[in-house]
Amino acid sequence: MDDRVREHAEVLVDWSARVEAGDQVVLDVAEGAHDLAVAVAEELGKRDATLLTTYGSSEVGRAFLRAGDDDREFAHSEPKLAMLEAADVYLRVGGGRNTTALADVDGDRRTAARKATTATREARMDTDWVSTVHPTRSLAQQAGMAYEEYQDFVYDAVLRDWESLAGEMAKMKEILDEGSEVRIEKERTDLTMSIEGRTAVNSAASVAYDSHNLPSGEVFTAPHATEGEVFFDVPMTIDARRVRDVSLTFEGGEVVDFSAAQGEAAIADVLDTDEGARRLGELGIGMNRGIDRFTDSILFDEKMGDTVHLAVGRAYDSCLPEGESGNDSAVHVDMITDMSEDSRMLVDGEVVQRDGTFRWEDGFGE
């Protein structure tokens, strides 16, 4: 086994999930993630945790979703709900065989199934959950890389000095915590949003930072009162469908118009999920310089240092004042805009990022 797989497992268990002796851990394993799952299981055993392993397959999910009559109704799984309610830690180790396995599942069925699983999704989010990915050939192909090249890319993003990066990202968290309004300006984009009363999350790949992805490397908050237009020029896959060049127009905090050069139906399905799907749930600022190219994987692309991403749908409670409810939705779908050229991000009128460079970095004033 590649030593980097073992190191990945150690980071996941120790730094990210902070697993302790006696923790009830659910390990959800994709088809192609066997090696990483073995390494994670070994690390969990060393820490005297309790392990339940489940199998998560997009192809299995496709077969289930496509079967039955057109008027079929979906419900959440009571056994899965009970399992998640009893769990202390939930680890998702992704890495399937086909990144577009769900491409031919009807959009209405996707939406119905997504709404039906709200209870289990909420139960998972009440655990110390962390999602990561094992480099597979299907992901390498989606990223347009040779397999060995993709492995190097993944481990450069995952095996970071997370404590040092957390210290740097704290600068952006402080700016957002003290700010009231964010404005993003670039070609086809002039968007303002309120962050008044919100708390930003320093997403340093650990539950100790309210962060649940490995790799991570972003600072995010929950905006509201969004106005203007934004253009997402980073291609992505949403619900197994390719999406490119998405424009959203906001009025009164809500999407009132949208378009896409490709995959417009996928965007429509997301926005039609429920009322909250037309409002923003997240503003995220990528700060992981170990990610140096787009790979058509939101787990990596949204963390890239020259990007900003916005998610329609659910807002995370960690960004909200205690007792306050943010935007609620059955979806949380991220879209990314490249800030590396001819762009500015301002907080309360002050430029904090220009052309992808933060104001504390070399080259900001150039």
C-alpha positions as CSV (number, residue, x, y, z in Angstrom):
1,M,0.0,0.0,0.0
2,D,1.2,3.5,-0.9
3,D,2.5,5.2,2.3
4,R,0.4,8.2,1.4
5,V,-2.8,6.2,1.8
6,R,-1.8,5.5,5.4
7,E,-0.9,9.1,6.0
8,H,-4.3,10.1,4.5
9,A,-6.1,7.8,6.9
10,E,-4.1,9.2,9.9
11,V,-5.0,12.8,8.9
12,L,-8.7,11.8,8.5
13,V,-9.0,10.0,11.8
14,D,-6.8,12.3,14.0
15,W,-6.8,15.8,12.6
16,S,-10.1,15.8,10.8
17,A,-12.5,13.6,12.8
18,R,-10.7,13.8,16.2
19,V,-11.7,10.2,16.9
20,E,-11.4,9.1,20.5
21,A,-11.6,5.8,22.3
22,G,-15.1,4.4,22.5
23,D,-16.5,6.6,19.6
24,Q,-19.2,4.9,17.5
25,V,-17.9,5.4,13.9
26,V,-19.8,4.8,10.7
27,L,-17.4,4.4,7.7
28,D,-19.3,4.7,4.4
29,V,-17.1,3.3,1.6
30,A,-17.4,3.9,-2.2
31,E,-16.7,1.2,-4.7
32,G,-13.1,2.3,-5.5
33,A,-12.0,3.4,-2.0
34,H,-11.1,0.0,-0.6
35,D,-7.5,0.7,0.1
36,L,-8.2,3.9,2.0
37,A,-11.0,2.2,3.9
38,V,-8.6,-0.5,5.0
39,A,-6.1,2.1,6.3
40,V,-8.9,4.0,8.1
41,A,-10.2,0.9,9.7
42,E,-6.7,0.1,11.0
43,E,-6.3,3.6,12.5
44,L,-9.8,3.3,14.1
45,G,-8.8,0.0,15.6
46,K,-5.6,1.6,17.1
47,R,-7.8,4.2,18.8
48,D,-10.2,1.7,20.3
49,A,-13.2,3.1,18.4
50,T,-16.2,1.0,17.4
51,L,-16.7,0.5,13.7
52,L,-19.6,-0.1,11.4
53,T,-18.8,-0.1,7.7
54,T,-21.4,0.6,5.0
55,Y,-21.2,0.5,1.2
56,G,-22.1,3.6,-0.8
57,S,-22.4,3.1,-4.6
58,S,-23.8,5.4,-7.2
59,E,-24.6,2.5,-9.5
60,V,-26.6,0.8,-6.7
61,G,-28.3,4.2,-6.1
62,R,-29.1,4.5,-9.8
63,A,-30.8,1.1,-9.9
64,F,-33.0,2.0,-6.9
65,L,-34.0,5.4,-8.1
66,R,-34.9,4.3,-11.7
67,A,-37.1,1.4,-10.6
68,G,-40.8,1.5,-10.0
69,D,-43.7,3.5,-11.3
70,D,-43.7,7.1,-12.4
71,D,-45.7,8.1,-9.3
72,R,-43.6,6.2,-6.9
73,E,-43.1,7.8,-3.5
74,F,-39.8,7.9,-1.6
75,A,-39.3,7.7,2.2
76,H,-36.2,7.9,4.4
77,S,-34.6,4.7,5.6
78,E,-35.5,4.1,9.2
79,P,-32.5,1.7,9.8
80,K,-30.2,4.4,8.4
81,L,-31.7,7.0,10.5
82,A,-31.3,4.9,13.7
83,M,-27.7,4.2,12.7
84,L,-26.8,7.8,12.3
85,E,-28.6,8.9,15.4
86,A,-26.5,6.4,17.4
87,A,-23.2,7.4,15.7
88,D,-20.6,9.8,17.1
89,V,-18.6,10.0,13.9
90,Y,-19.5,9.5,10.3
91,L,-16.7,9.2,7.7
92,R,-17.5,9.2,4.0
93,V,-14.6,7.8,1.8
94,G,-15.6,8.6,-1.8
95,G,-14.1,7.3,-5.0
96,G,-16.6,5.5,-7.3
97,R,-16.2,3.7,-10.6
98,N,-18.3,6.1,-12.7
99,T,-18.6,9.8,-11.9
100,T,-21.8,10.1,-14.0
101,A,-23.6,6.9,-12.9
102,L,-26.8,8.9,-12.1
103,A,-26.9,10.9,-15.4
104,D,-30.0,9.1,-16.7
105,V,-32.1,9.4,-13.4
106,D,-35.1,11.7,-13.9
107,G,-34.7,15.1,-12.3
108,D,-38.1,14.9,-10.6
109,R,-37.1,11.6,-9.0
110,R,-33.8,13.1,-7.8
111,T,-35.7,15.9,-6.2
112,A,-38.3,13.6,-4.6
113,A,-35.6,11.3,-3.2
114,R,-33.6,14.3,-1.9
115,K,-36.6,15.7,0.0
116,A,-37.4,12.3,1.4
117,T,-33.9,11.9,2.9
118,T,-34.0,15.2,4.9
119,A,-34.2,13.4,8.3
120,T,-31.2,11.2,7.6
121,R,-29.2,14.1,6.2
122,E,-29.9,16.1,9.4
123,A,-28.9,13.1,11.6
124,R,-25.6,12.8,9.7
125,M,-24.9,16.5,10.2
126,D,-25.4,16.1,13.9
127,T,-22.4,13.8,14.0
128,D,-18.7,14.7,13.7
129,W,-18.9,13.9,10.0
130,V,-16.0,14.2,7.5
131,S,-16.0,13.5,3.8
132,T,-12.9,12.7,1.8
133,V,-12.0,10.9,-1.4
134,H,-9.6,8.2,-2.5
135,P,-7.9,8.9,-5.8
136,T,-9.4,6.5,-8.4
137,R,-9.0,6.2,-12.2
138,S,-12.5,7.5,-12.8
139,L,-11.8,10.7,-10.9
140,A,-8.5,11.0,-12.7
141,Q,-10.3,10.7,-16.0
142,Q,-12.9,13.3,-15.0
143,A,-10.0,15.6,-14.1
144,G,-8.2,15.0,-17.4
145,M,-5.1,13.6,-15.7
146,A,-3.1,10.4,-15.8
147,Y,-3.8,8.2,-12.8
148,E,-0.4,8.7,-11.2
149,E,-0.6,12.5,-11.9
150,Y,-4.0,12.6,-10.2
151,Q,-2.7,10.7,-7.2
152,D,0.0,13.3,-6.7
153,F,-2.6,16.1,-7.1
154,V,-4.8,14.6,-4.4
155,Y,-2.1,14.1,-1.9
156,D,-0.7,17.6,-2.4
157,A,-4.1,18.9,-1.5
158,V,-4.8,16.5,1.4
159,L,-1.4,16.1,3.1
160,R,-1.0,19.8,4.2
161,D,0.3,21.5,7.2
162,W,-3.2,22.2,8.3
163,E,-2.4,24.0,11.5
164,S,-0.3,26.5,9.6
165,L,-3.0,27.0,6.9
166,A,-5.6,27.5,9.7
167,G,-3.5,30.4,11.0
168,E,-3.5,32.1,7.6
169,M,-7.2,31.6,7.0
170,A,-7.9,33.1,10.4
171,K,-7.1,36.5,8.7
172,M,-10.0,36.1,6.3
173,K,-12.3,34.9,9.0
174,E,-11.6,38.0,11.1
175,I,-12.3,40.2,8.1
176,L,-15.7,38.5,7.4
177,D,-16.7,38.4,11.1
178,E,-16.1,42.1,11.4
179,G,-17.7,43.0,8.1
180,S,-21.3,43.8,7.0
181,E,-21.3,43.5,3.2
182,V,-19.4,41.6,0.6
183,R,-19.2,42.7,-3.0
184,I,-17.8,40.6,-5.9
185,E,-16.8,42.3,-9.1
186,K,-15.6,40.7,-12.4
187,E,-16.8,40.3,-15.9
188,R,-20.5,39.5,-16.0
189,T,-20.5,39.7,-12.2
190,D,-21.5,42.5,-9.8
191,L,-23.0,40.9,-6.7
192,T,-23.5,42.3,-3.2
193,M,-24.6,40.3,-0.1
194,S,-25.0,41.0,3.6
195,I,-23.0,39.1,6.1
196,E,-24.2,41.2,9.1
197,G,-24.4,39.2,12.2
198,R,-22.9,36.1,10.6
199,T,-19.9,34.1,11.9
200,A,-17.4,32.8,9.3
201,V,-16.0,29.3,9.5
202,N,-12.2,28.7,9.2
203,S,-12.6,25.5,7.4
204,A,-9.3,23.8,8.2
205,A,-10.3,20.2,7.5
206,S,-11.2,19.4,11.1
207,V,-14.4,19.2,13.1
208,A,-12.6,21.3,15.7
209,Y,-12.9,24.1,13.2
210,D,-16.5,23.3,12.2
211,S,-15.0,21.9,9.0
212,H,-16.1,18.6,7.4
213,N,-14.2,18.1,4.2
214,L,-10.7,16.7,3.6
215,P,-9.2,18.4,1.8
216,S,-10.5,21.7,2.8
217,G,-8.9,25.2,2.9
218,E,-11.7,27.7,2.6
219,V,-13.4,30.3,4.8
220,F,-17.2,30.4,4.4
221,T,-20.2,32.2,5.8
222,A,-23.9,32.4,5.3
223,P,-24.9,35.5,3.3
224,H,-28.3,37.0,2.9
225,A,-30.0,39.9,1.2
226,T,-28.2,39.1,-2.1
227,E,-28.6,41.5,-5.0
228,G,-27.1,41.5,-8.5
229,E,-25.7,39.1,-11.0
230,V,-23.0,36.5,-10.8
231,F,-21.3,34.4,-13.5
232,F,-19.9,31.0,-12.7
233,D,-17.2,30.2,-15.3
234,V,-15.7,27.0,-13.7
235,P,-17.3,23.9,-15.3
236,M,-18.7,21.4,-12.9
237,T,-20.9,18.3,-12.6
238,I,-24.2,18.7,-10.8
239,D,-26.3,15.6,-10.2
240,A,-24.1,13.7,-12.7
241,R,-24.8,16.3,-15.4
242,R,-22.2,18.6,-16.9
243,V,-22.9,22.3,-16.3
244,R,-21.0,25.2,-17.8
245,D,-21.2,29.1,-17.8
246,V,-24.0,29.6,-15.3
247,S,-25.5,33.0,-14.7
248,L,-27.8,33.8,-11.7
249,T,-29.6,37.1,-11.1
250,F,-30.7,37.9,-7.6
251,E,-33.4,40.4,-6.5
252,G,-34.6,40.6,-2.9
253,G,-32.3,37.8,-2.0
254,E,-33.8,35.3,-4.4
255,V,-32.8,34.0,-7.9
256,V,-35.2,35.6,-10.3
257,D,-33.4,34.6,-13.6
258,F,-30.8,32.1,-14.6
259,S,-29.1,30.6,-17.7
260,A,-26.3,28.2,-18.5
261,A,-24.4,27.4,-21.7
262,Q,-24.7,23.7,-20.8
263,G,-26.7,21.8,-18.2
264,E,-29.4,24.4,-17.8
265,A,-31.9,21.7,-16.9
266,A,-29.7,20.6,-14.0
267,I,-29.8,24.1,-12.6
268,A,-33.5,24.3,-13.0
269,D,-34.0,21.1,-11.1
270,V,-31.9,22.4,-8.2
271,L,-33.7,25.8,-8.1
272,D,-37.1,24.1,-8.2
273,T,-36.4,21.8,-5.2
274,D,-38.0,24.1,-2.7
275,E,-38.3,27.8,-1.8
276,G,-34.9,27.8,-0.1
277,A,-33.2,26.5,-3.1
278,R,-33.4,30.0,-4.8
279,R,-31.6,31.7,-2.0
280,L,-27.9,31.6,-1.0
281,G,-26.8,29.4,1.8
282,E,-23.0,29.9,1.5
283,L,-20.3,32.3,0.4
284,G,-17.0,30.4,0.4
285,I,-13.5,31.8,-0.3
286,G,-10.9,29.2,-1.5
287,M,-7.5,29.4,0.2
288,N,-5.8,26.0,-0.4
289,R,-2.8,26.8,-2.6
290,G,-2.0,23.1,-2.8
291,I,-4.9,22.8,-5.3
292,D,-3.5,24.3,-8.5
293,R,-6.0,23.3,-11.2
294,F,-9.7,22.6,-11.8
295,T,-10.7,18.9,-11.7
296,D,-14.5,18.9,-12.0
297,S,-14.7,17.9,-8.4
298,I,-16.4,20.3,-6.0
299,L,-14.4,18.8,-3.1
300,F,-11.2,20.2,-4.6
301,D,-12.2,23.0,-7.0
302,E,-14.1,25.1,-4.4
303,K,-11.0,25.2,-2.1
304,M,-8.6,26.5,-4.8
305,G,-6.9,29.7,-3.8
306,D,-8.1,31.8,-6.8
307,T,-11.8,31.1,-6.5
308,V,-15.0,32.1,-4.8
309,H,-17.9,29.8,-4.6
310,L,-21.6,30.4,-3.8
311,A,-24.1,27.7,-2.8
312,V,-27.8,27.9,-3.3
313,G,-29.8,26.2,-0.6
314,R,-29.1,25.2,3.0
315,A,-27.1,27.5,5.2
316,Y,-24.9,25.9,7.9
317,D,-25.9,26.5,11.5
318,S,-22.2,27.2,12.5
319,C,-22.4,30.5,10.6
320,L,-25.6,31.7,12.4
321,P,-26.2,33.3,15.8
322,E,-27.4,30.8,18.4
323,G,-31.1,30.2,18.1
324,E,-31.4,31.8,14.7
325,S,-32.4,29.7,11.6
326,G,-30.8,30.5,8.3
327,N,-31.8,29.6,4.8
328,D,-33.4,26.1,4.9
329,S,-33.5,23.7,1.9
330,A,-33.1,20.1,0.9
331,V,-30.2,21.1,-1.3
332,H,-26.8,22.7,-0.9
333,V,-25.3,23.1,-4.4
334,D,-22.0,25.0,-4.9
335,M,-21.0,26.9,-8.0
336,I,-17.5,28.4,-8.6
337,T,-16.2,31.6,-10.2
338,D,-12.6,32.1,-11.1
339,M,-11.1,35.2,-9.4
340,S,-7.6,34.9,-10.8
341,E,-7.9,37.8,-13.4
342,D,-9.7,41.1,-13.6
343,S,-11.6,40.7,-10.4
344,R,-12.1,42.2,-7.0
345,M,-13.7,41.1,-3.7
346,L,-14.6,43.9,-1.3
347,V,-15.7,43.8,2.3
348,D,-17.4,47.0,3.4
349,G,-16.0,48.8,0.4
350,E,-12.4,47.8,1.1
351,V,-10.6,45.5,-1.4
352,V,-9.5,42.3,0.3
353,Q,-8.7,40.2,-2.8
354,R,-7.6,41.4,-6.2
355,D,-7.0,39.0,-9.1
356,G,-6.9,36.1,-6.7
357,T,-4.3,37.7,-4.4
358,F,-5.2,38.5,-0.8
359,R,-4.2,41.8,0.6
360,W,-1.6,40.2,3.0
361,E,0.0,38.3,0.1
362,D,2.9,39.4,-2.0
363,G,1.8,41.0,-5.3
364,F,-1.5,42.4,-3.9
365,G,-0.7,45.9,-4.9
366,E,0.6,45.2,-8.4
